[in-house]
Amino acid sequence: MGNDHRTRVTKILIRKAFTDLLKKKPIQSISIKELCEAAQINRGTFYTHYADIYDLLEKMEEEMM
């Protein structure tokens, strides 16, 4: 049960950092390193949940539909 909560919190942090960065620059200019620093997670954690930045965007779009 604890892992599910941590996973949700981690994804929220990633998505918030991503949307904040998207407000400042185009997706092509956002690096995984920069995103992870903004979300305060390590790169391995990002890749546990997403293949790349476009996978993150696609999954966010799917959830909105």
N, CA, C and O atoms as CSV, one atom per row, in Angstrom:
chain,resi,resn,atom,element,x,y,z
A,1,MET,N,N,0.822,-1.184,0.000
A,1,MET,CA,C,0.000,0.000,0.000
A,1,MET,C,C,0.869,1.252,0.000
A,1,MET,O,O,0.540,2.215,-0.693
A,2,GLY,N,N,1.957,1.271,0.748
A,2,GLY,CA,C,2.849,2.415,0.794
A,2,GLY,C,C,3.454,2.726,-0.554
A,2,GLY,O,O,3.634,3.891,-0.910
A,3,ASN,N,N,3.775,1.671,-1.318
A,3,ASN,CA,C,4.366,1.878,-2.642
A,3,ASN,C,C,3.406,2.587,-3.584
A,3,ASN,O,O,3.824,3.436,-4.371
A,4,ASP,N,N,2.111,2.244,-3.511
A,4,ASP,CA,C,1.123,2.891,-4.373
A,4,ASP,C,C,1.065,4.388,-4.091
A,4,ASP,O,O,0.998,5.196,-5.017
A,5,HIS,N,N,1.091,4.750,-2.828
A,5,HIS,CA,C,1.057,6.168,-2.450
A,5,HIS,C,C,2.311,6.880,-2.944
A,5,HIS,O,O,2.229,7.975,-3.500
A,6,ARG,N,N,3.454,6.266,-2.746
A,6,ARG,CA,C,4.711,6.885,-3.198
A,6,ARG,C,C,4.733,7.037,-4.714
A,6,ARG,O,O,5.204,8.046,-5.239
A,7,THR,N,N,4.221,6.030,-5.408
A,7,THR,CA,C,4.165,6.098,-6.873
A,7,THR,C,C,3.292,7.261,-7.315
A,7,THR,O,O,3.671,8.018,-8.209
A,8,ARG,N,N,2.131,7.407,-6.697
A,8,ARG,CA,C,1.235,8.519,-7.043
A,8,ARG,C,C,1.900,9.861,-6.775
A,8,ARG,O,O,1.837,10.769,-7.604
A,9,VAL,N,N,2.537,9.984,-5.618
A,9,VAL,CA,C,3.209,11.238,-5.266
A,9,VAL,C,C,4.331,11.538,-6.255
A,9,VAL,O,O,4.482,12.677,-6.697
A,10,THR,N,N,5.112,10.528,-6.601
A,10,THR,CA,C,6.211,10.713,-7.555
A,10,THR,C,C,5.685,11.179,-8.903
A,10,THR,O,O,6.235,12.110,-9.492
A,11,LYS,N,N,4.634,10.550,-9.396
A,11,LYS,CA,C,4.067,10.942,-10.686
A,11,LYS,C,C,3.516,12.363,-10.641
A,11,LYS,O,O,3.632,13.102,-11.618
A,12,ILE,N,N,2.929,12.745,-9.536
A,12,ILE,CA,C,2.434,14.115,-9.381
A,12,ILE,C,C,3.593,15.100,-9.440
A,12,ILE,O,O,3.496,16.133,-10.103
A,13,LEU,N,N,4.688,14.787,-8.753
A,13,LEU,CA,C,5.865,15.662,-8.768
A,13,LEU,C,C,6.432,15.799,-10.177
A,13,LEU,O,O,6.776,16.898,-10.611
A,14,ILE,N,N,6.525,14.682,-10.886
A,14,ILE,CA,C,7.052,14.698,-12.254
A,14,ILE,C,C,6.159,15.540,-13.156
A,14,ILE,O,O,6.646,16.381,-13.910
A,15,ARG,N,N,4.875,15.315,-13.077
A,15,ARG,CA,C,3.939,16.013,-13.962
A,15,ARG,C,C,3.873,17.506,-13.652
A,15,ARG,O,O,3.756,18.325,-14.564
A,16,LYS,N,N,3.946,17.860,-12.382
A,16,LYS,CA,C,3.956,19.288,-12.018
A,16,LYS,C,C,5.213,19.956,-12.554
A,16,LYS,O,O,5.145,21.033,-13.147
A,17,ALA,N,N,6.353,19.322,-12.347
A,17,ALA,CA,C,7.608,19.885,-12.852
A,17,ALA,C,C,7.558,20.012,-14.374
A,17,ALA,O,O,8.012,21.009,-14.935
A,18,PHE,N,N,7.008,19.005,-15.029
A,18,PHE,CA,C,6.910,19.020,-16.488
A,18,PHE,C,C,6.030,20.169,-16.971
A,18,PHE,O,O,6.418,20.901,-17.881
A,19,THR,N,N,4.860,20.335,-16.379
A,19,THR,CA,C,3.974,21.416,-16.812
A,19,THR,C,C,4.587,22.782,-16.511
A,19,THR,O,O,4.427,23.715,-17.297
A,20,ASP,N,N,5.276,22.907,-15.398
A,20,ASP,CA,C,5.958,24.172,-15.086
A,20,ASP,C,C,7.028,24.484,-16.135
A,20,ASP,O,O,7.148,25.621,-16.590
A,21,LEU,N,N,7.800,23.467,-16.512
A,21,LEU,CA,C,8.838,23.670,-17.525
A,21,LEU,C,C,8.237,23.980,-18.896
A,21,LEU,O,O,8.781,24.790,-19.646
A,22,LEU,N,N,7.116,23.336,-19.222
A,22,LEU,CA,C,6.464,23.584,-20.514
A,22,LEU,C,C,5.964,25.021,-20.634
A,22,LEU,O,O,5.860,25.555,-21.738
A,23,LYS,N,N,5.661,25.635,-19.515
A,23,LYS,CA,C,5.225,27.038,-19.534
A,23,LYS,C,C,6.378,27.967,-19.906
A,23,LYS,O,O,6.166,29.083,-20.380
A,24,LYS,N,N,7.596,27.488,-19.684
A,24,LYS,CA,C,8.782,28.319,-19.902
A,24,LYS,C,C,9.491,28.039,-21.221
A,24,LYS,O,O,10.171,28.912,-21.760
A,25,LYS,N,N,9.335,26.821,-21.745
A,25,LYS,CA,C,10.094,26.452,-22.950
A,25,LYS,C,C,9.407,25.318,-23.688
A,25,LYS,O,O,8.582,24.614,-23.106
A,26,PRO,N,N,9.736,25.127,-24.967
A,26,PRO,CA,C,9.133,24.028,-25.734
A,26,PRO,C,C,9.658,22.667,-25.261
A,26,PRO,O,O,10.739,22.561,-24.683
A,27,ILE,N,N,8.870,21.652,-25.521
A,27,ILE,CA,C,9.211,20.305,-25.060
A,27,ILE,C,C,10.583,19.852,-25.567
A,27,ILE,O,O,11.298,19.140,-24.864
A,28,GLN,N,N,10.949,20.260,-26.777
A,28,GLN,CA,C,12.230,19.847,-27.350
A,28,GLN,C,C,13.413,20.384,-26.548
A,28,GLN,O,O,14.520,19.854,-26.638
A,29,SER,N,N,13.180,21.425,-25.771
A,29,SER,CA,C,14.256,22.049,-24.994
A,29,SER,C,C,14.328,21.544,-23.560
A,29,SER,O,O,15.208,21.954,-22.803
A,30,ILE,N,N,13.418,20.663,-23.182
A,30,ILE,CA,C,13.394,20.144,-21.810
A,30,ILE,C,C,14.177,18.840,-21.762
A,30,ILE,O,O,13.858,17.889,-22.477
A,31,SER,N,N,15.189,18.798,-20.929
A,31,SER,CA,C,15.969,17.566,-20.773
A,31,SER,C,C,15.429,16.760,-19.592
A,31,SER,O,O,14.807,17.308,-18.682
A,32,ILE,N,N,15.675,15.466,-19.625
A,32,ILE,CA,C,15.278,14.607,-18.509
A,32,ILE,C,C,16.000,15.051,-17.243
A,32,ILE,O,O,15.411,15.075,-16.163
A,33,LYS,N,N,17.257,15.397,-17.376
A,33,LYS,CA,C,18.025,15.861,-16.215
A,33,LYS,C,C,17.372,17.089,-15.587
A,33,LYS,O,O,17.210,17.161,-14.369
A,34,GLU,N,N,17.005,18.037,-16.414
A,34,GLU,CA,C,16.364,19.265,-15.938
A,34,GLU,C,C,15.020,18.954,-15.279
A,34,GLU,O,O,14.702,19.498,-14.222
A,35,LEU,N,N,14.245,18.088,-15.899
A,35,LEU,CA,C,12.951,17.696,-15.355
A,35,LEU,C,C,13.110,17.020,-13.998
A,35,LEU,O,O,12.379,17.324,-13.056
A,36,CYS,N,N,14.063,16.107,-13.904
A,36,CYS,CA,C,14.292,15.387,-12.652
A,36,CYS,C,C,14.760,16.328,-11.545
A,36,CYS,O,O,14.353,16.182,-10.393
A,37,GLU,N,N,15.602,17.278,-11.886
A,37,GLU,CA,C,16.041,18.256,-10.890
A,37,GLU,C,C,14.859,19.077,-10.393
A,37,GLU,O,O,14.742,19.337,-9.195
A,38,ALA,N,N,13.988,19.484,-11.300
A,38,ALA,CA,C,12.816,20.271,-10.920
A,38,ALA,C,C,11.854,19.465,-10.046
A,38,ALA,O,O,11.233,20.008,-9.132
A,39,ALA,N,N,11.734,18.168,-10.335
A,39,ALA,CA,C,10.838,17.298,-9.569
A,39,ALA,C,C,11.505,16.740,-8.313
A,39,ALA,O,O,10.845,16.122,-7.478
A,40,GLN,N,N,12.798,16.956,-8.184
A,40,GLN,CA,C,13.598,16.457,-7.064
A,40,GLN,C,C,13.554,14.933,-6.961
A,40,GLN,O,O,13.358,14.360,-5.890
A,41,ILE,N,N,13.744,14.304,-8.119
A,41,ILE,CA,C,13.839,12.844,-8.189
A,41,ILE,C,C,15.091,12.498,-8.982
A,41,ILE,O,O,15.686,13.365,-9.623
A,42,ASN,N,N,15.494,11.221,-8.939
A,42,ASN,CA,C,16.640,10.837,-9.773
A,42,ASN,C,C,16.145,10.304,-11.122
A,42,ASN,O,O,14.980,9.941,-11.281
A,43,ARG,N,N,17.057,10.271,-12.070
A,43,ARG,CA,C,16.689,9.861,-13.431
A,43,ARG,C,C,16.141,8.441,-13.476
A,43,ARG,O,O,15.224,8.152,-14.245
A,44,GLY,N,N,16.693,7.564,-12.667
A,44,GLY,CA,C,16.200,6.189,-12.631
A,44,GLY,C,C,14.730,6.123,-12.261
A,44,GLY,O,O,13.981,5.306,-12.795
A,45,THR,N,N,14.328,6.982,-11.349
A,45,THR,CA,C,12.921,7.036,-10.951
A,45,THR,C,C,12.052,7.466,-12.125
A,45,THR,O,O,10.986,6.897,-12.359
A,46,PHE,N,N,12.508,8.466,-12.858
A,46,PHE,CA,C,11.752,8.900,-14.038
A,46,PHE,C,C,11.577,7.730,-15.002
A,46,PHE,O,O,10.467,7.460,-15.461
A,47,TYR,N,N,12.677,7.037,-15.310
A,47,TYR,CA,C,12.627,5.953,-16.292
A,47,TYR,C,C,11.880,4.722,-15.780
A,47,TYR,O,O,11.517,3.855,-16.575
A,48,THR,N,N,11.647,4.630,-14.493
A,48,THR,CA,C,10.798,3.567,-13.954
A,48,THR,C,C,9.357,3.753,-14.426
A,48,THR,O,O,8.625,2.784,-14.627
A,49,HIS,N,N,8.968,5.006,-14.598
A,49,HIS,CA,C,7.580,5.320,-14.936
A,49,HIS,C,C,7.352,5.675,-16.403
A,49,HIS,O,O,6.262,5.457,-16.931
A,50,TYR,N,N,8.376,6.222,-17.067
A,50,TYR,CA,C,8.210,6.717,-18.434
A,50,TYR,C,C,9.422,6.356,-19.282
A,50,TYR,O,O,10.547,6.319,-18.785
A,51,ALA,N,N,9.187,6.092,-20.562
A,51,ALA,CA,C,10.283,5.754,-21.481
A,51,ALA,C,C,11.102,6.988,-21.847
A,51,ALA,O,O,12.325,6.923,-21.970
A,52,ASP,N,N,10.413,8.106,-22.018
A,52,ASP,CA,C,11.063,9.372,-22.365
A,52,ASP,C,C,10.065,10.500,-22.125
A,52,ASP,O,O,8.960,10.265,-21.637
A,53,ILE,N,N,10.452,11.702,-22.465
A,53,ILE,CA,C,9.598,12.862,-22.196
A,53,ILE,C,C,8.315,12.821,-23.025
A,53,ILE,O,O,7.274,13.316,-22.591
A,54,TYR,N,N,8.392,12.232,-24.216
A,54,TYR,CA,C,7.205,12.134,-25.066
A,54,TYR,C,C,6.235,11.077,-24.535
A,54,TYR,O,O,5.022,11.210,-24.703
A,55,ASP,N,N,6.753,10.046,-23.907
A,55,ASP,CA,C,5.911,9.047,-23.249
A,55,ASP,C,C,5.156,9.703,-22.093
A,55,ASP,O,O,3.967,9.449,-21.903
A,56,LEU,N,N,5.836,10.533,-21.335
A,56,LEU,CA,C,5.191,11.283,-20.250
A,56,LEU,C,C,4.059,12.137,-20.812
A,56,LEU,O,O,2.947,12.112,-20.285
A,57,LEU,N,N,4.325,12.882,-21.862
A,57,LEU,CA,C,3.308,13.734,-22.480
A,57,LEU,C,C,2.123,12.903,-22.958
A,57,LEU,O,O,0.971,13.273,-22.730
A,58,GLU,N,N,2.397,11.788,-23.617
A,58,GLU,CA,C,1.331,10.921,-24.129
A,58,GLU,C,C,0.465,10.385,-22.995
A,58,GLU,O,O,-0.761,10.368,-23.107
A,59,LYS,N,N,1.087,9.950,-21.913
A,59,LYS,CA,C,0.319,9.405,-20.786
A,59,LYS,C,C,-0.512,10.490,-20.110
A,59,LYS,O,O,-1.623,10.226,-19.650
A,60,MET,N,N,0.017,11.697,-20.048
A,60,MET,CA,C,-0.763,12.801,-19.487
A,60,MET,C,C,-1.967,13.109,-20.376
A,60,MET,O,O,-3.063,13.359,-19.873
A,61,GLU,N,N,-1.767,13.093,-21.687
A,61,GLU,CA,C,-2.868,13.345,-22.625
A,61,GLU,C,C,-3.929,12.256,-22.524
A,61,GLU,O,O,-5.123,12.554,-22.558
A,62,GLU,N,N,-3.509,10.996,-22.401
A,62,GLU,CA,C,-4.451,9.877,-22.286
A,62,GLU,C,C,-5.324,10.025,-21.052
A,62,GLU,O,O,-6.518,9.729,-21.098
A,63,GLU,N,N,-4.744,10.480,-19.953
A,63,GLU,CA,C,-5.513,10.635,-18.719
A,63,GLU,C,C,-6.541,11.752,-18.818
A,63,GLU,O,O,-7.542,11.741,-18.103
A,64,MET,N,N,-6.301,12.712,-19.697
A,64,MET,CA,C,-7.234,13.826,-19.845
A,64,MET,C,C,-8.451,13.456,-20.682
A,64,MET,O,O,-9.465,14.153,-20.648
A,65,MET,N,N,-8.355,12.367,-21.432
A,65,MET,CA,C,-9.461,11.976,-22.316
A,65,MET,C,C,-10.472,11.130,-21.599
A,65,MET,O,O,-11.466,10.716,-22.197
